């Protein structure tokens, strides 16, 4: 199967959210969300270790758009349907089309934390992957200390398959960390 030939929607909705592939023009909302969330993102996200410029974000959005079209990585941008505000960045990463297997990654704009948006978005992305991409396996991997990210996986009944000990390095300090591997497998 050639993933370039796969035809599937580039956007979908949940009750409160519009979730779609990134497009040129998204950089202003993304830049503001990153700036407003810098302190929270710096704890877990490698890109947040340096101050992002509007140019950095513009390039990233354009590269993500191209990668989506090439089916190499399916970044998704999450907006509040009611206002159009950028809520989160997520997506389906580390794709193996031969299975198909995907890993869901995510971060939320700090202004929208604690309202259930990330859980709703990840459920919507999971449903999309199963329905449209015929996913057989979906993973969520996170630092074992990231209680909020673990909470999303657990609320959505992903199974904790294991904790990979000293599997990576903390993006902030460089010390060794343990990585939780959660998954949903379709029979």
C-alpha positions in Angstrom: 0.0 0.0 0.0 1.3 3.4 -1.0 0.3 5.9 1.7 0.4 8.7 -0.9 -2.6 7.2 -2.5 -4.7 7.1 0.6 -7.6 9.5 0.5 -9.0 10.6 3.8 -10.4 13.8 5.3 -8.0 16.6 6.4 -10.4 17.8 9.1 -13.1 16.5 11.4 -15.0 17.7 14.4 -15.9 16.6 18.0 -18.6 18.1 20.1 -16.6 21.3 20.9 -13.5 21.1 18.6 -12.5 21.4 15.0 -9.4 19.3 14.3 -7.5 19.6 11.0 -4.2 19.4 9.3 -2.0 22.5 9.7 -2.1 25.1 7.0 -0.1 28.1 6.1 -1.7 31.0 8.0 -1.9 28.9 11.3 1.4 30.3 12.4 0.0 33.4 14.2 -2.3 31.4 16.4 0.3 28.7 17.0 3.0 31.3 17.8 0.6 33.0 20.4 -0.3 29.6 21.9 3.4 28.6 22.3 4.4 32.0 23.8 1.4 31.9 26.2 2.3 28.3 27.2 6.1 28.5 27.2 6.6 27.7 30.9 4.3 24.6 30.8 5.7 23.4 27.5 9.3 23.8 28.6 8.9 21.0 31.1 8.0 18.3 28.5 8.5 19.5 24.9 11.9 19.6 23.2 10.9 22.5 20.8 10.1 24.7 23.8 13.7 24.6 25.1 14.5 27.6 23.0 12.3 30.7 22.4 10.3 30.2 19.2 10.2 33.1 16.7 7.3 33.6 14.4 9.6 32.6 11.6 10.4 29.3 13.4 6.7 28.6 13.8 5.9 29.5 10.2 8.5 27.1 8.9 7.3 24.4 11.2 3.6 24.8 10.1 4.6 24.7 6.4 6.8 21.6 7.0 4.0 19.9 8.9 1.5 20.7 6.1 3.8 19.1 3.5 4.5 16.0 5.7 0.7 15.6 6.1 0.2 15.7 2.3 3.1 13.2 1.9 1.5 11.0 4.6 4.8 11.0 6.5 3.4 12.6 9.7 -0.1 13.7 10.4 0.1 16.7 12.6 -3.2 18.1 13.6 -4.2 21.5 15.0 -7.1 21.7 17.4 -9.4 24.7 17.5 -12.4 25.6 19.6 -15.4 25.5 17.3 -17.2 28.3 19.0 -14.5 30.9 18.8 -11.8 29.6 16.4 -9.1 29.9 19.1 -6.2 27.5 18.9 -6.5 25.0 21.7 -3.8 22.4 21.1 -1.4 20.7 18.7 -1.6 17.0 18.3 -1.3 14.4 15.6 -0.5 10.9 14.5 3.2 10.3 14.5 5.8 7.5 14.1 3.5 5.9 11.5 3.9 2.4 10.2 1.4 2.1 7.4 2.0 -1.6 7.0 0.2 -2.3 10.2 -1.2 0.6 10.4 0.2 1.9 13.7 0.3 5.4 15.0 1.5 7.3 18.0 -0.6 10.2 19.3 1.4 13.1 20.6 -0.1 16.3 22.1 0.3 19.6 23.9 -2.3 22.1 25.0 -2.4 25.9 25.1 -2.2 26.6 28.8 -5.2 28.9 28.6 -7.4 25.9 27.9 -6.1 23.4 30.5 -8.5 21.7 32.9 -11.5 21.9 30.6 -11.4 18.4 29.1 -10.3 19.6 25.6 -7.2 17.5 25.3 -9.1 14.3 26.3 -11.8 15.2 23.8 -9.3 15.9 21.1 -7.4 12.6 21.7 -10.6 10.7 21.7 -11.6 12.3 18.4 -8.1 11.6 16.9 -8.3 8.0 18.0 -11.8 7.6 16.4 -10.5 9.2 13.2 -7.5 6.9 13.1 -9.7 3.8 13.6 -12.4 4.9 11.2 -10.5 6.6 8.4 -7.0 5.1 8.6 -8.0 1.6 9.7 -5.5 1.8 12.6 -4.8 -1.5 14.3 -2.6 0.0 17.0 -2.5 3.4 18.6 0.1 4.4 21.2 0.6 7.3 23.6 4.1 7.6 25.0 5.0 10.0 27.7 7.5 10.7 30.5 6.4 8.7 33.5 6.4 11.9 35.6 3.9 13.7 33.2 0.8 13.0 35.3 -1.5 15.1 33.0 -0.5 13.3 29.9 -0.8 10.0 31.6 -4.3 11.1 32.8 -5.5 11.6 29.2 -4.4 8.1 28.2 -6.0 6.6 31.3 -9.3 8.5 31.0 -9.6 7.1 27.4 -8.9 3.5 28.5 -5.6 3.1 26.8 -3.8 0.2 28.4 -0.5 0.8 30.1 1.6 -1.9 28.4 4.8 -1.1 30.2 7.2 1.5 31.5 10.5 1.6 29.6 13.1 2.3 32.3 15.8 4.9 31.6 14.5 5.1 28.0 15.1 8.7 27.3 16.4 12.0 28.6 14.5 14.8 30.2 14.2 17.6 27.7 14.8 20.2 30.4 17.6 18.7 32.5 19.1 15.9 30.4 18.7 13.3 33.2 17.4 9.8 32.4 13.7 9.3 32.5 11.2 6.4 32.3 8.7 6.3 29.4 5.2 5.0 29.8 3.8 3.2 26.8 0.0 3.2 26.6 -1.9 1.5 23.7 -5.2 0.6 22.1 -5.2 -2.4 19.9 -8.1 -3.1 17.5 -9.1 -6.8 17.1 
